[in-house]
Every structure is written in C-alpha cells, then in structure tokens.
C-alpha cells in the first residue's frame, strides 16, 4: 500500500507543479515549443526516474 501511495503522490506533485504552481513558466517554460509527444516522453521519464529513486532509497525497508 505504501508503494502505491508514493507513486500517487509523485504523480500528483508533478502534475500540480506543471499546471498550477508554475504560472510564470520559470521552471517549465523551456518546454513551451516542444511537441506533445516530447512533453509526454519527458514527463513519463521524469515520473519513472522519481519512482526508481523512491524504490532505491526505500529498498532497505522492502527486504
């Protein structure tokens, strides 16, 4: 249950940061001219990397 909660939190935070908190395009403005495919690929990779980091840092609790 903890793993799925962490994945859900990561997803919500990334989406909220992109759509709600970055109103001036200071963090994500460099992606303005990118295609939808490129944005999807980037955010998918970002979320997967975040999940792998979470798993790596909490691996001692899984064993």
C-alpha positions, -999 to +999 in steps of 0.1 A: +000+000+000+029+024+008+044+020-027+011+029-045+007+059-022+041+071-030+035+067-068+002+086-064+019+114-045+047+117-071+021+119-100+000+145-082+030+167-073+044+166-109+010+174-125+002+201-099+036+217-104+032+218-141-004+231-143-009+250-110+023+263-094+044+273-124+022+303-135+052+323-149+068+295-168+100+298-149+106+261-144+088+245-173+089+274-198+118+258-218+093+232-229+069+257-245+079+249-281+080+212-276+056+188-292+030+169-271+049+137-278+081+152-264+064+165-233+047+131-227+080+113-232+098+137-208+072+136-181+069+098-183+107+095-179+107+120-151+080+101-132+097+067-138+130+082-126+113+095-095+097+061-088+131+044-092+147+068-069+120+062-043+124+025-046+162+027-044+161+049-013+135+027+005+149-007-006+161-014+030+125-014+041+115-039+015+140-066+025 
